[in-house]
Amino acid sequence: MSEDPSRASGLALLGEPPEPASPPNALDERMQALAARLRGRGFAGVAFVRPDPFGVAGERLVQALSSAALQAHAEWMARAVPPRGGTVERLPVAALGEEAVRRLGGLGYQQLLLVRLPLLGEACGEFWLLSTSAHLREEQLGTAALEVLGDWPAWREALRAAVCPLTPREREVLRAVAEGLKGSEAQQRFGCTERTFRLHVENAKRKLRAANGAQAVYRAQLMGGL
């Protein structure tokens, strides 16, 4: 939201600095850049859906959307589960059910290209590429999928920066926990006492609201943090 200029000038008159603008969100920036490229491939809408690290198994949330029109349907998209297929799959909107036809079809979308990228085991981040065309060519589908697959490493890094609260050292320590490292091995790798290592683990658990190290590793992985 843009700052109210009258409010900013009023603060200046009072001798108070205006509130700093919010820094740009790297994930939103990547979404807008990806959406702009995909529009040239025949896709007018894009959504990124990921597992909810704090929810029960199978719960998801919508992390980023390309338009305000899609934002109105974010809660439904988090609940909707497309038929399970491969890494890249084309589906008619109707394959997601009557509510999809009402919601997405109501926005003019007819087809969905689903691209799944692994986060942990079968838990994936999903890119929903939505098209208003009923007749996409295989060339368009392949090029769009390659755009997403090629963008995934940078996208995952932006996801980590946006949602994972851990410091670089805490992420390193959780990777060690995932490997089963402990005691003298941890001390040797990190050049710190075992007590300091455990302190980093406890800090990571607290930030991730985890009951134990394994749960902290699980949640960090779903955030793209490890």
C-alpha positions as CSV (number, residue, x, y, z in Angstrom):
1,M,0.0,0.0,0.0
2,S,1.4,3.4,-0.9
3,E,2.0,5.9,1.9
4,D,-0.5,8.7,2.4
5,P,1.5,11.8,1.3
6,S,-0.5,14.1,3.6
7,R,0.4,11.9,6.6
8,A,4.1,11.9,5.6
9,S,4.2,15.7,5.3
10,G,2.4,16.0,8.6
11,L,4.9,13.9,10.4
12,A,7.7,16.0,8.8
13,L,6.1,19.1,10.2
14,L,6.0,17.5,13.6
15,G,9.7,16.7,13.3
16,E,9.0,13.0,13.1
17,P,10.5,10.9,10.3
18,P,7.9,9.2,8.1
19,E,7.5,5.4,8.6
20,P,9.9,3.5,6.4
21,A,8.4,1.7,3.4
22,S,8.1,-2.1,3.8
23,P,11.0,-3.9,2.1
24,P,10.0,-5.8,-1.0
25,N,9.2,-9.4,-0.5
26,A,11.6,-11.6,-2.5
27,L,8.9,-14.3,-3.0
28,D,6.4,-11.8,-4.3
29,E,9.0,-10.4,-6.7
30,R,9.8,-13.8,-8.0
31,M,6.0,-14.5,-8.4
32,Q,5.5,-11.4,-10.5
33,A,8.6,-12.1,-12.6
34,L,7.5,-15.7,-13.2
35,A,3.9,-14.7,-14.0
36,A,5.1,-12.1,-16.5
37,R,7.1,-14.7,-18.3
38,L,4.3,-17.3,-18.3
39,R,1.8,-14.9,-19.7
40,G,3.7,-15.1,-22.9
41,R,3.3,-18.9,-22.8
42,G,-0.5,-18.8,-22.5
43,F,-1.0,-18.8,-18.7
44,A,-2.8,-15.8,-17.2
45,G,-2.7,-16.9,-13.5
46,V,-0.1,-18.5,-11.2
47,A,-0.4,-19.8,-7.6
48,F,2.2,-21.4,-5.4
49,V,0.8,-23.9,-2.8
50,R,2.9,-25.6,-0.2
51,P,2.5,-27.9,2.8
52,D,1.7,-26.1,6.1
53,P,4.6,-26.9,8.4
54,F,2.5,-26.2,11.5
55,G,-0.6,-28.0,10.3
56,V,-1.6,-31.7,10.5
57,A,-0.2,-33.9,7.7
58,G,-1.7,-33.0,4.4
59,E,-2.7,-29.4,5.3
60,R,-1.6,-26.8,2.8
61,L,-1.4,-23.1,2.4
62,V,-1.2,-20.7,-0.5
63,Q,2.1,-18.9,-0.3
64,A,2.0,-16.6,-3.3
65,L,-0.5,-15.6,-6.0
66,S,-0.1,-13.6,-9.2
67,S,-3.3,-11.5,-8.9
68,A,-5.8,-10.1,-6.4
69,A,-8.6,-12.0,-8.3
70,L,-7.0,-15.3,-7.3
71,Q,-6.4,-14.0,-3.7
72,A,-10.1,-14.2,-3.1
73,H,-10.0,-18.0,-3.6
74,A,-6.8,-18.6,-1.6
75,E,-8.5,-20.5,1.2
76,W,-10.3,-22.8,-1.2
77,M,-7.1,-23.4,-3.2
78,A,-5.3,-24.5,0.0
79,R,-8.1,-27.1,0.6
80,A,-8.4,-28.3,-3.0
81,V,-6.2,-31.3,-3.7
82,P,-5.6,-32.0,-7.4
83,P,-5.6,-35.7,-8.5
84,R,-2.2,-37.1,-7.7
85,G,0.1,-37.5,-10.8
86,G,3.6,-36.9,-11.9
87,T,5.9,-33.9,-11.6
88,V,4.1,-32.1,-14.5
89,E,0.5,-32.7,-15.2
90,R,-2.1,-30.9,-17.3
91,L,-5.7,-31.0,-16.0
92,P,-9.0,-29.4,-17.0
93,V,-10.3,-27.1,-14.3
94,A,-13.3,-29.5,-14.0
95,A,-10.9,-32.2,-12.7
96,L,-10.8,-30.4,-9.4
97,G,-14.6,-30.6,-9.0
98,E,-17.6,-28.4,-9.2
99,E,-16.3,-25.7,-6.9
100,A,-13.2,-25.3,-9.1
101,V,-15.5,-24.8,-12.1
102,R,-17.4,-22.1,-10.2
103,R,-14.3,-20.4,-8.8
104,L,-11.6,-20.7,-11.4
105,G,-14.0,-21.1,-14.3
106,G,-15.7,-18.0,-13.1
107,L,-12.5,-16.2,-13.6
108,G,-12.3,-17.6,-17.1
109,Y,-9.7,-20.3,-16.5
110,Q,-10.2,-23.6,-18.3
111,Q,-6.9,-25.5,-17.9
112,L,-4.4,-26.1,-15.1
113,L,-0.8,-27.1,-15.6
114,L,0.4,-28.4,-12.3
115,V,4.2,-28.5,-11.5
116,R,5.2,-30.3,-8.3
117,L,8.6,-29.7,-6.7
118,P,9.8,-31.8,-3.8
119,L,10.3,-30.3,-0.3
120,L,10.4,-33.5,1.9
121,G,9.5,-37.0,0.8
122,E,6.1,-36.8,-0.9
123,A,5.4,-33.3,0.4
124,C,5.7,-30.9,-2.5
125,G,5.4,-27.3,-3.4
126,E,2.9,-27.0,-6.2
127,F,2.8,-24.3,-8.9
128,W,-0.6,-23.9,-10.4
129,L,-0.4,-22.4,-13.9
130,L,-3.8,-21.4,-15.0
131,S,-4.9,-20.8,-18.6
132,T,-8.0,-19.3,-20.2
133,S,-7.4,-21.4,-23.3
134,A,-8.8,-24.8,-23.9
135,H,-6.3,-25.6,-26.6
136,L,-2.8,-25.2,-25.3
137,R,-0.1,-26.7,-27.5
138,E,2.4,-29.3,-26.1
139,E,5.2,-26.8,-26.9
140,Q,3.5,-24.2,-24.6
141,L,3.1,-26.7,-21.8
142,G,6.7,-27.9,-22.0
143,T,8.2,-24.4,-22.2
144,A,6.0,-23.3,-19.2
145,A,7.1,-26.3,-17.1
146,L,10.7,-25.7,-17.9
147,E,10.3,-22.0,-16.8
148,V,9.1,-23.2,-13.4
149,L,11.7,-26.0,-13.0
150,G,14.5,-23.7,-13.9
151,D,13.3,-21.1,-11.4
152,W,12.9,-23.6,-8.5
153,P,16.4,-23.2,-6.9
154,A,16.0,-19.4,-6.7
155,W,12.4,-19.7,-5.7
156,R,13.2,-22.1,-2.9
157,E,15.8,-19.7,-1.6
158,A,13.3,-16.9,-1.7
159,L,10.8,-19.1,0.2
160,R,13.4,-19.8,2.9
161,A,14.2,-16.1,3.2
162,A,10.5,-15.2,3.5
163,V,9.2,-17.8,5.9
164,C,12.0,-19.6,7.7
165,P,13.0,-17.8,11.0
166,L,16.3,-19.6,11.5
167,T,19.8,-18.2,11.3
168,P,22.4,-19.8,9.0
169,R,24.1,-21.5,12.0
170,E,20.8,-22.8,13.3
171,R,20.1,-24.3,9.8
172,E,23.5,-25.9,9.8
173,V,22.9,-27.4,13.2
174,L,19.5,-28.8,12.2
175,R,21.1,-30.4,9.1
176,A,23.5,-32.1,11.5
177,V,20.6,-33.2,13.6
178,A,19.0,-34.7,10.5
179,E,22.2,-36.6,9.9
180,G,22.2,-38.0,13.4
181,L,25.3,-36.0,14.4
182,K,25.8,-35.6,18.2
183,G,28.4,-35.2,20.9
184,S,32.0,-35.1,19.9
185,E,31.2,-35.3,16.2
186,A,29.1,-32.1,16.4
187,Q,31.9,-30.4,18.5
188,Q,34.5,-31.3,15.8
189,R,32.4,-30.1,12.9
190,F,31.2,-26.8,14.4
191,G,34.2,-26.0,16.5
192,C,32.1,-25.4,19.6
193,T,31.2,-27.2,22.8
194,E,28.4,-29.7,22.9
195,R,26.5,-27.3,25.2
196,T,26.7,-24.6,22.5
197,F,25.5,-27.0,19.9
198,R,22.5,-28.0,22.0
199,L,21.8,-24.3,22.6
200,H,21.5,-23.8,18.8
201,V,19.2,-26.8,18.6
202,E,17.0,-25.4,21.4
203,N,16.8,-22.0,19.8
204,A,15.8,-23.6,16.5
205,K,13.1,-25.7,18.3
206,R,11.8,-22.5,20.0
207,K,11.5,-20.5,16.8
208,L,9.8,-23.4,15.0
209,R,7.5,-24.2,18.0
210,A,8.8,-27.8,17.8
211,A,8.6,-30.4,20.6
212,N,11.9,-32.0,19.6
213,G,14.8,-31.9,17.1
214,A,13.1,-34.2,14.6
215,Q,10.0,-32.0,14.4
216,A,12.2,-28.9,14.0
217,V,14.0,-30.6,11.1
218,Y,10.6,-31.5,9.5
219,R,9.2,-28.0,9.8
220,A,12.4,-26.3,8.5
221,Q,12.5,-28.7,5.5
222,L,8.9,-27.7,4.6
223,M,10.0,-24.1,4.7
224,G,12.8,-24.7,2.3
225,G,15.2,-24.0,5.1
226,L,17.4,-27.1,4.9
